[in-house]
C-alpha cells in the first residue's frame, strides 16, 4: 500500500452562499462598484458581503432597502392623491 492516499475534496461544499442582494443587483444591471459608492464602503468589502464571506451590518441593510426603493421608484414621501 502506498504511503500517500489520494483523497478527493469537494471545495464547492465549503463555499459560502451568496447574499440574495447579489442577484437583485445583477437583475437590475447595477454594478457592485456603484452600489458600494452609494453605501459609502469599499468595493472589496461589499463584494465580501455579497459573496457570503462577511455578514451585512444592520445600518447597511437599511441603506440597501432605501436604495432598492429608489431604484424601484418607491419613496416614503410619495403623494398618493389621485
C-alpha positions, -999 to 999 in steps of 0.1 A, spaced: 0 0 0 14 34 -9 24 58 18 1 86 5 -36 81 -3 -54 102 -28 -84 119 -14 -109 140 -33 -121 171 -16 -151 189 -30 -142 225 -24 -176 237 -36 -191 224 -4 -170 249 16 -180 279 -4 -205 302 14 -239 310 -1 -240 344 -19 -263 371 -5 -296 374 -23 -288 410 -30 -261 399 -54 -287 385 -78 -310 415 -72 -283 439 -83 -274 418 -113 -310 417 -124 -313 454 -122 -279 459 -140 -265 478 -111 -227 474 -106 -213 464 -73 -189 494 -75 -218 519 -79 -237 503 -51 -206 503 -29 -202 540 -36 -238 546 -26 -233 528 7 -200 545 14 -180 513 16 -152 498 -5 -160 476 -34 -139 448 -18 -159 450 15 -192 449 -4 -180 420 -26 -172 400 5 -207 405 18 -224 397 -15 -203 365 -19 -212 354 16 -178 358 33 -190 387 56 -223 394 72 -242 426 64 -244 451 93 -278 465 102 -270 500 90 -261 487 56 -294 467 55 -313 500 60 -294 518 32 -299 488 9 -337 490 15 -335 527 8 -315 522 -24 -338 494 -38 -368 516 -30 -353 544 -51 -345 520 -79 -380 506 -79 -395 541 -80 -408 540 -44 -405 568 -19 -417 573 16 -427 608 5 -449 597 -24 -481 616 -26 -510 590 -30 -536 615 -42 -554 609 -75 
